Every structure is written in C-alpha cells, then in structure tokens.
Amino acid sequence: MIVAVIDYGSGNLRSAAKAIEKVVSEIGKGKVLITRDPKEVLNATHIVLPGQGSFVDCMLGLQAIGGMIDTLENQVIDKYLPFLGICVGMQLTADVGEENQEVDGLGWVPGKVVKINPQNPSLKIPHMGWNSVKLTSSKHPIKSALQKETEMYFVHSYHFEVKNSDHLIGTTDYEETLAAIVGKDNIIGTQFHPEKSQLAGLKFIEWFLRWRP
C-alpha cells in the first residue's frame, strides 16, 4: 500500500499525514508519501487530498503543480483508485465553489460549494467543534466503519450542496442540514477532519485504507 497525500500548500497537510501514518503502522504494511510530484502519485494505491483555507486558494495551489490535476484525473477517474478528500479537499471535487467569486472545481461529484448562512445569531461562522454525523445511505460500505451517528470535528464556513442525493452519504446539522460525507464510486469526501476526530476519525481512516471500491 502506498498512500499519496497531495502537498499543494494546504494548512492541515501534516496533521492529516500523521494520522494516516499512525493507521498504516497499525495495519502493519504500506507507506505514506507527502508529495507534490505527479510521478509519485502514479505509483500510489490510495490518494488523499487534504484541505484547509479558501476554495480558490486551494484550487490555485493544485493548479500550480504542473501535471498534478491531469495525473489525479488519470488515477482517480480512469484507474479508479480509492480517493479521500478532507474538508476543502472534499469541496474541490465539486463542479464549482462560490467563495467571493465563482471558481471551477475538479467536477468529479456534481454540486457546488456555498457559504453556510445560519439565521440564528448564536450560531457562529465558521462551524467549529464537535458535531454529530448521521449516515444517510444504508448501502454505502462506510456503514461498517461508522455508527449511525458519530461525533466528528468540523472547521468550515462553506458547505457542499450535492446535485444528486445518491452522493450524500452523511449529514450534520447546524441549523440547516449540511453534507458531512459525500461519495461517488471510488471517491469519498468528508467535511469533518478525521485526523482531528480522535478514535472515530482513526477508525474512518482505517476503513478508507482497507476499502476496495
């Protein structure tokens, strides 16, 4: 197993990689590569795209690495490798992000990323801290890793509005119902940070590493 964690200037890169390394060591095989080299991504068995910050900055950071987006398309869409997007890394799989300006995403999971807009003044933005994730899909294999409701850690001001309800795997409530997990084929994305979600997050990461879509 070779897990490629894509380094494109994202804020939570090291903490995500460290959590994955912990799980890989417990499984007892494989290695984790923090990389911005498309050639190394070609040798991966799993791909992780972390993300923290603005949609536009993260997309520009990814575009700035020559050949990276084409390589990700080849490995994820064509070769069907297991892919995990975390927080903004998940949001980048959308068609478009509407943060200050409309910016195209990777377009792997139909939908758009929009600002959280609670009407209750006591609900602050960003949505930050622990919140319950409720599984909405009884068919997705992720149900073997998470309980029907699991507490996970969130830090975000924008959320993913999926176009197809079949791609909504889990939700969380913050006045309105927000996507917490999206999935399509070999792609899984979490709005929460599994690397900050203690044992539940590590269990989710282990599930991802063992997943064979």
Residue pairs with C-beta under 8 A, 6 or more apart in sequence:
1 24
1 27
1 29
1 30
1 31
1 45
1 46
1 209
2 30
2 31
2 33
2 43
2 44
2 45
2 46
3 20
3 24
3 30
3 31
3 32
3 33
3 44
3 45
3 46
3 47
3 48
3 209
4 33
4 35
4 40
4 41
4 43
4 44
4 46
4 47
4 48
5 13
5 16
5 17
5 20
5 32
5 33
5 34
5 35
5 48
5 50
6 35
6 36
6 41
6 47
6 48
6 49
6 50
6 62
6 68
6 72
6 89
7 13
7 34
7 35
7 36
8 36
8 58
8 61
8 62
8 64
8 65
8 68
9 57
9 58
9 61
10 50
10 51
10 52
10 53
10 58
10 61
10 88
10 89
11 52
11 53
12 50
12 51
12 52
12 86
12 87
12 193
12 195
13 34
13 50
14 34
15 193
15 195
15 196
16 48
16 50
16 86
16 193
16 194
16 195
17 32
17 34
17 50
18 195
19 194
19 195
19 201
19 202
19 205
20 32
20 48
20 195
20 205
20 209
21 32
22 202
23 202
23 205
23 206
23 209
24 30
24 31
24 32
24 209
26 206
27 206
27 209
27 210
30 45
30 209
33 40
33 44
35 41
36 65
36 68
38 65
38 66
38 67
38 68
38 70
38 71
41 47
41 68
41 71
41 72
41 75
42 71
42 74
42 75
44 75
44 81
45 81
45 82
46 81
46 82
46 83
46 84
46 208
46 209
47 72
47 75
47 76
47 81
47 82
47 83
47 84
48 83
48 84
48 85
48 86
48 89
49 72
49 83
49 84
49 85
49 86
49 89
49 90
49 92
50 86
50 87
50 89
51 58
51 85
51 86
51 87
51 88
51 89
51 90
51 91
51 92
52 87
52 88
52 155
53 88
54 88
54 99
54 100
55 88
55 91
55 92
55 97
55 99
55 103
55 105
55 113
55 158
56 97
56 99
56 100
56 101
56 103
58 88
58 89
58 92
59 92
59 97
59 103
59 104
59 105
62 68
62 69
62 92
63 69
69 106
72 106
73 106
75 81
76 83
76 108
76 186
76 187
77 108
80 185
80 186
80 213
81 186
82 186
82 188
82 208
82 211
82 212
82 213
83 186
83 187
83 188
84 188
84 189
84 190
84 208
85 91
85 92
85 93
85 187
85 188
85 189
85 190
86 189
86 190
86 193
86 194
86 195
87 155
87 156
87 190
87 191
87 192
87 193
88 156
89 189
90 160
90 182
90 189
90 190
90 191
91 97
91 105
91 113
91 158
91 160
91 189
91 191
92 105
92 106
93 105
93 106
93 107
93 108
93 109
93 182
93 187
93 189
94 105
94 106
94 107
94 109
94 110
94 111
94 112
94 113
94 160
95 104
95 105
95 107
95 110
95 111
95 112
95 163
96 102
96 103
96 104
96 105
96 112
96 113
97 103
97 105
97 112
97 113
97 158
98 112
98 113
98 114
98 115
99 113
99 115
99 158
105 113
108 184
108 187
109 160
109 162
109 167
109 182
109 183
109 184
109 187
109 189
110 162
110 163
110 164
110 167
111 160
111 161
111 162
111 163
111 164
111 167
111 182
112 160
112 161
112 163
113 158
113 159
113 160
113 161
114 158
114 159
114 161
115 125
115 157
115 158
116 125
116 126
116 127
116 156
116 157
116 158
116 159
116 174
116 176
116 178
118 125
118 174
118 175
118 176
119 175
120 175
123 174
123 175
125 157
126 155
126 156
126 157
127 154
127 155
127 156
127 157
127 174
127 178
128 154
128 155
128 156
129 153
129 154
130 151
130 152
130 153
130 154
131 151
131 152
131 154
131 172
131 173
131 174
131 192
132 149
132 150
132 151
132 152
132 172
132 173
133 146
133 149
133 150
133 151
133 152
133 170
133 171
133 172
133 180
133 181
133 192
134 148
134 149
134 170
134 171
134 172
134 173
134 180
135 142
135 143
135 146
135 148
135 149
135 169
135 170
135 181
136 168
136 169
136 170
136 171
137 143
137 166
137 168
137 169
137 170
137 183
140 169
140 183
141 207
141 211
142 169
142 170
142 181
142 183
142 188
142 204
142 207
144 207
145 203
145 204
145 206
145 207
146 170
146 200
146 203
146 204
146 207
150 200
151 197
151 200
152 172
152 180
152 190
152 192
152 193
152 194
152 197
152 200
152 201
153 192
153 193
153 196
153 197
153 198
153 201
154 172
154 180
154 191
154 192
154 193
155 193
155 196
156 191
159 178
159 179
159 191
160 179
160 182
160 189
160 191
161 179
162 168
162 179
162 182
167 182
167 183
167 184
168 179
168 181
168 182
169 181
169 182
169 183
169 188
170 179
170 180
170 181
171 177
171 178
171 179
171 180
171 181
172 178
172 180
172 191
172 192
178 191
179 191
180 190
180 191
180 192
181 188
181 189
181 190
181 191
182 188
182 189
183 189
185 213
186 213
188 208
188 211
190 204
192 201
193 201
194 200
194 201
194 202
194 204
194 205
195 201
195 205
197 204
